[in-house]
Every structure is written in structure tokens, then in C-alpha cells.
Amino acid sequence: MDGKNIREVTSKGISYIDDAGQRQLIDFEACLRNSTTPSWQTLFQK
């Protein structure tokens, strides 16, 4: 993925076009749930 494929950056995540031409989302909340670094999780707790 390069900068030309990024479509939108919001507080929810980053949307981009993948190599197959499909729109995808990197979901920040999902990343946080899957994080194994406790200090990262405490930075973004609601």
C-alpha cells in the first residue's frame, strides 16, 4: 500500500484501496482490542 491508495483518515480508522481494487478499512478500535502492549491500551481507553 502506498499513499496513492489511501482514501480517508478518520477517528475510526484509515480506508484504502487494496491491490484487488477493493475498499478496506484499518479499524483503530479493532487494532486496540488486538494490541498486546498494555501501555498502548491505556492511552486510548474510553
Stockholm file with secondary structure:
# STOCKHOLM 1.0

chainA/1-46         MDGKNIREVTSKGISYIDDAGQRQLIDFEACLRNSTTPSWQTLFQK
#=GR chainA/1-46 SS CCTTTEEEECSSEEEEECTTSCEEEEEHHHHHHHCCCHHHHHHTCC
#=GC SS_cons        CCTTTEEEECSSEEEEECTTSCEEEEEHHHHHHHCCCHHHHHHTCC
//
